[in-house]
Amino acid sequence: MEFLIIIFILWLAIHAAKKSARSGSSRKRERDVLRSINEYSKRAKDREPYDPQNSDEEPKHTVLEGAAFVVDGDTILIMKTQIRLFGIDAAEMNHPYGKKAKWALVDLCNGQCIRAEIMSEDNHGRTVAKCFLPDGRDLSAEMVKLGLAIDWPKFSGGIYRDKEVEGVRNKLWLADARQKGRMYVWERFEARQNGGGFGRSVDK
């Protein structure tokens, strides 16, 4: 009988020891959680408040504003920065309608403060920008609507295509050929300009 009482007392002691150990472990976990919360709160207080203007989550386009000097039908200079009009292709100066495109762009920009929202840089190192007149008109769209430039979907995503006038790609056939990678058409035209080869006649 005494033996059974001893066994029972030992069992109670072991059970109490285990319960105490579990309780101690639980208290330790609670202390660790509280410590972590306090440390996080302290770090949060030390942090600078969120400033959406300085956040890197929304990259901002650089903007240039000023008078524009027109280089050709799709290129201007603002504050000594050469800018390629976003998403369009106009004739080169020695191509059909090249001079006409330049002077049309001169008329649009003359006396105006042009706003250029810089997008990227092209393969020739020129700055590419969406350019706007003070009344909000997009210069690229205006040149396409005049029939003196065509949409370049590779770069624009096709946003100016519905503004193209009928037959403009036949009119600006060299620009159209460039977009399609047919540079041999350019080579033939240049050869004709230099007194040899063949190609379409040059319009004034």
PyMOL commands that set and color helices and strands:
alter all, ss='L'
color gray80, all
select helices_A, chain A and resi 2-46+98-109+139-145+153-156+161-163+168-171+173-179+183-193
alter helices_A, ss='H'
color red, helices_A
select strands_A, chain A and resi 63-66+68-72+75-78+81-85+88-90+114-121+127-132+149-151
alter strands_A, ss='S'
color yellow, strands_A
deselect
rebuild
show_as cartoon
